[in-house]
Amino acid sequence: TMEGWPTVMHYAQDAIGIYSSYYFIVFIFVGTFFFMNLFIGVLFYNFTRANQDSAGQRIGGALLSDQQLKWIDFQRTIRKAKTEFASLAPPNNIVRRKLYYLVNSSQFEILVMTLIVINMIQLALVYDEAPESYIQTLEDINLGFTIFFIFEAALKIFALGYAGYFYSNWNKFDFVVVLASIIDIIMALSGNQTSFLRTTPQVFRVVRVLRVTRIFRVVRSFQGLQALIQTLIFSLPSLLNVLSLLILFFFIYAVLGSFLFGEIVQGNKLNQFNNFENFGRAMILLFRMSTGEDWYDIMFDCMVQPPDCSESEGNCGYSWAPIYFISFILIGAFILLSLFILVILRQFEEFHDGMSNTKEDFLEQTDMFRRIWGNHTRKYRGERMSHPEILQFFEQLHEPLGFAPSMLKRAKMRALFRLEVTPDENGFVYFNETLFAAMKRVHHPGFDPDPRMMREERSTLIACSKVKKKAQLKLKSHDIASNNNFFYMLALRRMAFKGWKTWYARRKERRDYNSRVFTIIMENQESDEEGENSDEYKSFEIPRLNALPDLRRTNSELLKNNYSEDSGE
């Protein structure tokens, strides 16, 4: 464990000679630097296999490939994906739109990062017993920086909007620091006149220390540091599992230590503060031992035998105490504490490991998809897109999600057809369904006959369908609310009533004409050549009303068309 090995080497040099030190140096290199790291490597290998087997068993088996497991993980992310339209879309107002592009520009970001670094340097210039004028000058400079950062936060809130500003975790962090800076200014201006400041001066110091945390904003400007922080964030669930196991292990050994060595309170390293007298002190002592600090001295104190102790008082130790301590060091320090490192390495390998960085690529592709989707769906608040716009949308997407500029239009249409994005009855497609189809085309193309993969994809489609229904209800209620204007609704009612009245009048007129007699018999009152009256009659057929070219023609006009006085017919 490398604990106290130089002292043992020096004893060997005094007893044997200076060349005996090579024995210890070789042992440390081979035994500690090689075999112990090999031990951790074997542990990491089995930990990785256990993770893969567990991931496969959670979905019904351990025979799935890495690509299939990653696609399942991606699908779970797609189910929870949101458009974030309020935070990503530029505002409609001209002034806010210009400020939006200003605060998101690289020049503005460089200016802010530069001022943060200068502010940190200014905070580091304070030293003990500095002149009062020097301290006052630094305070005035710091006040100028604080005013700028307050102005920056207000500018971003105005340009991005409330939802857009607090969408970023970095903006949330910056807002907390700005609030602390405002409190710092108020407390500095009020001095010691407030009773609260006189009673709790430590609060003032804590608030001022929060200004130093502004340096963490520089992290997002460096991709390497940001990758490390993202790795730690992604590792938190697994780290909590390892921490739970470690606490359980400490709990068991603390109870055993209190039961076995609770009466031993004096020794070379054991005293009234460091002992196993109760559970709390045993936990603290075990935590100290897990760092490798004097664990072997504590072990020797727990092996004390008469005459250095009294059996009647029960403060003697046990000769087999090394079993307790060595097992604790092997399991606690070399295995459980190494699991924390293994979890972080595993996450870093999965998310930020060079060419195989599929998870990070997936997140970047999702952000790009969300941003371009917002540009095409401003009219519908980012929820849906008109079906004819899909081709233009995928043309603007970068590869691999989008179409290459060199693709022919026929090939693009075939690719869109294979996406299987089904519009609703109004011809709209929705975010989650389109994202799933685009991601499947890139990360898991084709048909997978594995029933577990089919079940996962079906679950994803069901989840996307639920999100689609919620979006439809949301848009429907929004459309109704947006048209809730008294004069507008009154005009719509008048137009509807007028249309119904016209339709009813025409329907009534049609029924009246259709109910008339279709054959009119007229008497021929003209005499023949012999002067004798004729009893013959002429009949004229009137066509049905719906066959007439003009519905407003009268009966007299119909008779004129069928009977001519000049011809006598």
C-alpha positions in Angstrom: 0.0 0.0 0.0 3.1 2.2 -0.1 2.5 3.3 3.5 5.8 3.8 5.3 7.9 1.9 2.9 10.8 4.5 2.8 11.3 4.0 6.6 11.5 0.3 6.2 14.1 0.8 3.4 16.2 3.0 5.6 16.2 0.4 8.3 17.4 -2.2 5.8 20.1 0.1 4.6 21.4 0.6 8.2 21.4 -3.2 8.8 22.6 -4.6 5.5 23.9 -1.9 3.3 23.0 0.8 0.8 22.4 -1.7 -2.0 19.5 -3.2 -0.2 17.4 -0.2 -1.3 17.2 -1.6 -4.9 15.2 -4.5 -3.6 12.5 -2.1 -2.2 12.6 0.2 -5.3 12.1 -2.8 -7.7 9.3 -4.2 -5.5 7.5 -0.8 -5.5 7.7 -0.5 -9.3 6.7 -4.1 -10.0 4.3 -4.8 -7.1 2.6 -1.4 -6.9 2.9 0.4 -10.2 2.4 -2.7 -12.4 0.5 -5.5 -10.6 -1.9 -3.1 -8.7 -2.7 -1.3 -12.0 -3.1 -4.7 -13.6 -5.5 -5.6 -10.9 -7.5 -2.4 -11.6 -7.4 -3.2 -15.3 -8.9 -6.6 -14.8 -11.6 -5.0 -12.6 -12.4 -2.5 -15.3 -12.7 -5.2 -17.9 -15.1 -7.2 -15.8 -17.0 -4.1 -14.9 -17.5 -3.2 -18.6 -18.7 -6.7 -19.4 -21.1 -6.6 -16.5 -22.5 -3.3 -17.8 -23.0 -4.8 -21.2 -24.6 -7.9 -19.9 -26.9 -5.9 -17.6 -27.9 -3.6 -20.5 -28.8 -6.7 -22.6 -30.7 -8.4 -19.9 -32.8 -5.3 -19.2 -34.3 -5.7 -22.6 -34.7 -9.5 -22.6 -31.3 -11.0 -23.3 -27.5 -10.6 -23.5 -27.0 -11.3 -27.2 -27.5 -7.8 -28.6 -24.6 -6.0 -30.4 -23.1 -2.7 -29.3 -24.8 -1.0 -32.2 -28.2 -2.3 -31.1 -27.6 -1.3 -27.5 -26.6 2.2 -28.5 -29.7 2.5 -30.8 -31.9 1.5 -27.8 -30.2 4.1 -25.7 -30.8 6.7 -28.5 -34.4 5.8 -28.7 -34.9 6.5 -25.0 -33.4 9.9 -25.6 -35.7 10.6 -28.6 -38.8 9.8 -26.5 -37.9 12.6 -24.1 -36.6 15.1 -26.6 -38.4 18.5 -26.8 -38.3 21.2 -29.5 -37.2 23.9 -27.1 -38.6 26.4 -29.5 -38.9 29.2 -27.0 -35.2 29.0 -26.2 -33.7 28.4 -29.7 -35.9 30.5 -32.1 -34.9 34.1 -32.7 -37.6 36.5 -31.5 -39.9 38.3 -33.9 -39.3 41.8 -32.6 -36.6 43.6 -34.6 -34.7 45.0 -31.6 -34.8 41.7 -29.7 -33.7 39.8 -32.8 -30.6 42.1 -33.3 -29.7 41.7 -29.6 -30.3 37.9 -29.9 -27.7 37.7 -32.6 -25.4 40.0 -30.7 -25.4 38.0 -27.4 -24.9 34.7 -29.4 -22.0 36.1 -31.5 -18.4 34.9 -30.9 -17.2 38.4 -30.5 -19.5 39.1 -27.5 -18.5 35.8 -26.0 -14.8 36.6 -26.3 -15.4 40.0 -24.7 -17.2 38.4 -21.7 -14.5 35.7 -21.2 -11.8 38.3 -21.3 -13.5 40.5 -18.7 -14.0 37.4 -16.5 -10.3 36.5 -16.6 -9.3 40.2 -15.8 -11.8 40.2 -13.0 -10.3 37.0 -11.5 -6.8 38.6 -11.7 -8.2 41.7 -10.0 -9.6 39.6 -7.1 -6.2 37.9 -6.7 -4.4 41.2 -6.2 -5.7 41.6 -2.7 -3.0 41.0 0.0 -2.8 41.3 3.8 -2.0 44.8 5.2 -2.6 46.5 1.9 -3.1 50.3 1.9 -6.6 51.5 2.2 -6.4 53.4 -1.1 -5.2 50.3 -2.8 -8.1 48.3 -1.5 -10.6 51.0 -2.4 -9.3 51.1 -6.0 -9.7 47.4 -6.4 -13.2 47.6 -5.0 -14.1 50.3 -7.5 -12.7 48.2 -10.4 -14.7 45.2 -9.1 -17.8 47.3 -9.0 -17.4 48.2 -12.6 -17.0 44.5 -13.5 -20.1 43.7 -11.5 -22.2 46.3 -13.2 -21.1 44.9 -16.6 -22.1 41.4 -15.7 -25.5 42.6 -14.4 -26.0 44.4 -17.7 -25.0 41.3 -19.6 -27.5 39.2 -17.7 -30.3 41.8 -18.3 -29.4 42.0 -22.0 -29.6 38.2 -22.4 -32.9 38.0 -20.6 -34.4 40.7 -22.8 -33.0 39.2 -26.0 -33.5 35.5 -25.3 -36.6 35.8 -23.2 -37.2 34.1 -19.9 -37.5 30.6 -21.2 -34.6 31.0 -23.6 -32.3 32.4 -20.9 -32.9 29.8 -18.3 -32.8 27.0 -20.8 -29.0 27.0 -20.5 -27.5 25.7 -17.2 -24.6 28.1 -17.6 -27.1 31.0 -17.7 -28.7 29.7 -14.5 -25.3 29.5 -12.8 -24.4 33.0 -14.1 -27.7 34.4 -12.8 -27.0 33.0 -9.3 -23.6 34.7 -9.4 -25.1 37.9 -10.5 -27.6 37.8 -7.7 -24.8 37.2 -5.2 -22.9 40.2 -6.7 -26.0 42.4 -6.3 -26.3 41.3 -2.7 -22.6 42.1 -2.3 -23.1 45.6 -3.6 -26.1 46.2 -1.3 -24.2 45.0 1.7 -21.1 47.0 0.9 -23.1 50.2 0.5 -25.1 49.6 3.7 -21.9 48.9 5.7 -22.4 47.8 9.3 -25.5 49.9 9.8 -27.8 46.9 9.4 -28.2 44.7 12.5 -28.2 41.6 10.3 -24.7 42.4 9.1 -23.5 43.1 12.6 -24.8 39.8 13.9 -23.7 37.6 10.9 -20.6 39.0 9.3 -19.7 35.6 7.9 -22.6 35.8 5.4 -21.0 38.8 3.9 -17.8 36.9 3.3 -19.6 33.9 1.8 -21.4 36.1 -0.6 -18.2 37.7 -1.7 -16.5 34.4 -2.2 -19.3 33.4 -4.7 -17.9 36.0 -7.1 -14.8 33.7 -7.6 -17.1 31.0 -9.0 -17.6 33.1 -12.1 -14.3 31.6 -13.5 -16.2 28.4 -14.2 -17.9 30.2 -17.1 -14.6 30.0 -18.9 -15.0 26.2 -19.0 -17.7 26.3 -21.8 -15.2 28.0 -24.1 -12.8 25.0 -23.9 -14.1 21.8 -25.4 -11.7 19.6 -23.5 -12.8 21.0 -20.1 -16.4 20.9 -21.1 -16.0 17.2 -22.1 -14.7 16.4 -18.7 -17.5 18.2 -16.9 -20.1 16.4 -19.1 -18.5 13.1 -18.3 -18.8 13.8 -14.6 -22.5 14.8 -15.1 -23.2 11.6 -17.1 -21.4 9.6 -14.4 -23.5 10.8 -11.5 -26.2 8.0 -11.6 -23.5 5.3 -11.7 -21.4 7.1 -9.1 -24.4 7.2 -6.7 -24.8 3.5 -7.1 -21.1 2.9 -6.2 -21.4 5.4 -3.3 -24.4 3.5 -1.9 -22.4 0.3 -2.0 -19.4 2.0 -0.4 -21.6 3.4 2.4 -23.0 -0.1 3.0 -19.5 -1.5 3.2 -18.4 1.2 5.7 -21.5 0.6 7.7 -20.8 -3.1 8.1 -17.1 -2.6 9.1 -18.0 0.3 11.5 -20.4 -2.0 13.4 -17.8 -4.8 13.5 -15.1 -2.3 14.6 -17.3 -0.9 17.4 -18.1 -4.5 18.6 -14.5 -5.8 18.4 -12.3 -2.8 19.3 -14.7 -0.4 21.1 -12.8 -0.7 24.4 -9.4 0.2 23.0 -9.1 4.0 23.3 -5.4 4.5 23.8 -2.4 3.6 21.6 0.1 5.0 19.2 -2.6 6.5 16.9 -5.7 5.7 18.9 -6.8 8.5 21.3 -9.9 10.1 22.6 -10.9 11.4 19.2 -9.7 8.5 16.9 -11.1 5.2 18.1 -13.9 2.6 17.6 -15.8 3.7 20.8 -19.0 4.3 19.0 -20.5 4.1 15.5 -19.8 7.7 14.5 -16.2 7.7 15.4 -15.7 4.3 13.8 -17.0 5.7 10.5 -14.7 8.7 10.6 -11.7 6.5 11.5 -12.5 4.1 8.6 -12.7 7.0 6.2 -9.2 8.1 7.3 -7.9 4.5 6.9 -9.4 4.3 3.4 -7.1 7.1 2.3 -4.1 4.9 3.5 -3.3 7.3 6.3 -1.6 5.4 9.3 -3.9 2.4 8.8 -1.1 -0.1 9.8 -0.4 1.9 13.1 -4.1 1.6 14.0 -3.9 -2.1 13.2 -1.0 -2.5 15.6 -2.8 -0.6 18.3 -5.7 -3.0 18.0 -3.3 -5.9 18.4 -2.1 -4.8 21.8 -1.5 -7.5 24.4 -0.6 -7.6 28.1 1.3 -6.1 29.8 0.4 -3.1 27.7 -3.3 -3.6 28.4 -5.5 -5.1 31.1 -7.6 -8.1 30.3 -9.8 -7.4 33.3 -10.7 -4.0 31.9 -11.2 -5.5 28.4 -9.0 -3.0 26.5 -6.8 -5.6 24.9 -6.7 -6.3 21.3 -6.7 -9.4 19.1 -3.8 -11.1 17.3 -6.0 -11.8 14.3 -6.9 -8.0 13.9 -4.9 -7.8 10.6 -7.6 -9.9 9.0 -10.1 -7.1 9.7 -7.8 -4.3 8.6 -6.2 -5.9 5.6 -9.6 -7.0 4.2 -10.9 -3.5 4.7 -8.0 -1.9 2.8 -8.1 -4.5 0.0 -11.9 -4.2 -0.5 -12.4 -0.6 0.4 -9.4 1.1 -1.0 -8.4 -1.1 -3.9 -11.8 -2.1 -5.2 -14.6 0.1 -4.2 -12.7 3.4 -4.4 -11.3 2.3 -7.8 -14.9 1.8 -9.0 -15.4 5.6 -8.9 -12.5 5.9 -11.4 -13.8 3.0 -13.4 -17.2 4.6 -13.8 -15.8 7.9 -14.9 -13.4 6.2 -17.4 -16.3 4.1 -18.7 -18.4 7.2 -19.3 -15.5 9.1 -20.9 -14.8 6.1 -23.2 -18.4 6.0 -24.3 -19.1 9.7 -24.8 -15.7 11.3 -25.6 -13.4 8.7 -27.0 -12.2 9.9 -30.4 -13.7 8.2 -33.5 -16.2 6.1 -31.5 -17.9 9.0 -29.9 -21.4 8.1 -31.0 -23.2 9.5 -28.0 -21.7 13.0 -28.4 -22.4 12.9 -32.2 -26.0 12.0 -31.4 -26.4 14.9 -29.1 -24.9 17.3 -31.6 -27.1 16.0 -34.3 -30.2 16.4 -32.1 -29.3 20.0 -31.4 -28.8 20.7 -35.1 -32.1 19.1 -35.9 -33.9 21.1 -33.2 -32.4 24.4 -34.3 -33.3 24.0 -38.0 -36.7 22.6 -37.1 -37.4 25.8 -35.1 -36.6 27.9 -38.2 -39.3 26.0 -40.3 -42.0 25.9 -37.6 -42.1 29.4 -36.3 -45.8 29.7 -37.3 -46.8 26.7 -35.2 -44.5 27.4 -32.2 -42.1 24.6 -33.1 -44.7 21.8 -32.7 -45.4 20.8 -36.3 -44.3 21.3 -39.9 -46.3 21.3 -43.1 -45.6 18.1 -45.1 -44.5 19.9 -48.3 -41.7 21.6 -46.3 -40.0 18.4 -45.3 -37.9 18.3 -48.5 -36.5 21.8 -47.9 -36.0 21.0 -44.2 -33.8 17.9 -44.9 -31.9 19.8 -47.6 -30.9 22.4 -45.0 -29.9 19.7 -42.5 -26.2 18.8 -42.6 -25.1 15.3 -43.3 -25.6 12.6 -42.1 -29.2 13.5 -41.0 -29.8 15.7 -44.1 -29.4 15.3 -47.8 -26.1 15.9 -49.6 -26.2 18.9 -52.1 -25.1 16.5 -54.8 -28.2 14.2 -54.4 -30.7 14.3 -57.2 -34.3 15.3 -56.4 -35.5 11.8 -57.3 -33.1 10.2 -54.8 -34.2 12.7 -52.2 -37.9 11.8 -52.7 -37.1 8.1 -52.4 -35.2 8.8 -49.2 -38.2 10.8 -47.8 -40.5 7.9 -48.8 -38.3 5.4 -46.9 -38.4 7.6 -43.8 -42.1 6.6 -43.3 -43.1 9.9 -41.7 -46.9 9.9 -41.8 -48.6 13.3 -41.8 -51.9 13.8 -39.9 -55.3 14.5 -41.5 -54.3 18.1 -41.9 -50.9 17.4 -43.6 -48.6 18.1 -40.7 -45.7 16.1 -39.3 -44.4 16.4 -35.7 -41.0 16.7 -34.0 -40.5 13.4 -32.2 -41.7 11.3 -35.1 -39.5 13.1 -37.6 -36.5 13.0 -35.3 -36.9 9.2 -34.8 -37.2 8.6 -38.5 -34.1 10.7 -39.3 -32.0 9.1 -36.6 -33.1 5.6 -37.6 -32.0 6.3 -41.1 -28.5 7.2 -39.8 -27.9 5.0 -36.7 -29.9 1.9 -37.4 -31.0 1.7 -41.1 -33.0 -1.1 -42.6 -35.3 -3.7 -40.9 -34.1 -5.5 -37.7 -35.9 -8.8 -37.3 -34.9 -9.1 -33.7 -38.1 -9.1 -31.7 -36.5 -7.1 -28.9 -35.5 -4.3 -31.3 -39.0 -4.4 -32.8 -40.5 -4.0 -29.4 -38.3 -1.1 -28.5 -39.1 0.7 -31.8 -42.8 0.1 -31.3 -42.5 1.6 -27.8 -40.8 4.6 -29.3 -43.5 5.1 -31.9 -46.2 4.8 -29.2 -44.4 7.4 -27.1 -44.0 9.7 -30.1 -47.7 9.3 -30.9 -48.6 10.4 -27.4 -46.4 13.4 -27.7 -48.1 14.1 -31.1 -51.6 14.0 -29.5 -50.5 16.4 -26.8 -49.1 18.8 -29.4 -52.3 18.6 -31.4 -54.4 19.5 -28.3 -52.0 22.2 -27.4 -52.1 23.8 -30.9 -55.9 23.5 -31.0 -56.4 25.3 -27.7 -53.8 27.9 -28.8 -55.7 28.5 -32.1 -59.0 28.9 -30.2 -57.4 31.3 -27.7 -55.7 33.3 -30.4 -59.0 33.9 -32.2 -60.9 34.9 -29.0 -61.7 38.4 -30.2 -65.3 39.7 -29.8 -65.5 41.7 -33.0 -63.8 39.0 -35.0 -66.1 36.3 -33.6 -69.1 38.5 -34.3 -68.1 39.0 -37.9 -67.6 35.3 -38.3 -71.1 34.6 -36.9 -72.7 37.2 -39.2 -70.9 35.7 -42.2 -72.0 32.2 -41.2 -75.7 33.4 -40.7 -75.7 35.2 -44.1 -74.3 32.1 -45.8 -76.9 29.9 -44.2 -79.7 32.3 -45.1 -78.6 32.4 -48.8 -78.4 28.6 -48.9 -81.8 28.2 -47.3 -83.5 30.7 -49.8 -82.0 28.9 -52.8 -83.1 25.5 -51.4 -86.6 26.8 -50.9 -86.7 28.2 -54.4 -85.5 24.9 -55.8 -88.2 23.0 -54.0 -90.9 25.4 -55.2 -89.8 24.9 -58.9 -89.5 21.2 -58.5 -93.0 20.9 -57.1 -94.6 22.5 -60.3 -96.4 20.5 -63.1 -93.9 19.6 -65.7 -96.5 19.5 -68.6 -98.6 22.5 -69.6 -101.5 21.9 -71.9 -102.7 25.0 -73.9 -105.8 25.3 -76.2 -105.2 26.1 -79.8 -107.8 28.9 -80.5 -106.8 29.6 -84.1 -109.2 28.5 -86.8 -108.3 26.4 -89.7 -108.6 27.3 -93.4 -112.3 26.2 -93.5 -113.2 28.5 -90.7 -114.0 25.7 -88.4 -112.9 25.7 -84.8 -110.4 23.0 -83.9 -110.6 21.0 -80.7 -106.8 20.1 -80.8 -104.6 21.0 -77.9 -100.9 21.6 -77.7 -98.7 20.3 -74.9 -95.3 21.7 -73.8 -92.9 20.0 -71.5 -90.9 22.2 -69.1 -87.6 20.8 -68.0 -86.8 20.3 -64.3 -85.5 23.2 -62.4 -82.1 21.7 -61.7 -81.5 21.2 -65.4 -82.2 24.9 -66.4 -79.1 27.0 -67.2 -80.5 29.9 -65.1 -82.4 29.2 -61.9 -84.1 32.6 -61.9 -85.9 32.2 -65.2 -89.7 32.7 -64.9 -92.5 30.7 -66.3 -93.3 33.3 -69.0 -89.7 33.1 -70.2 -90.0 29.3 -70.4 -93.2 29.5 -72.4 -91.7 32.0 -74.8 -88.9 29.6 -75.5 -91.3 26.8 -76.2 -94.2 28.6 -78.0 -93.9 31.3 -80.7 -97.0 33.4 -81.5 -95.7 34.2 -85.0 -95.4 30.6 -86.1 -98.6 29.5 -84.2 -96.8 26.5 -82.9 
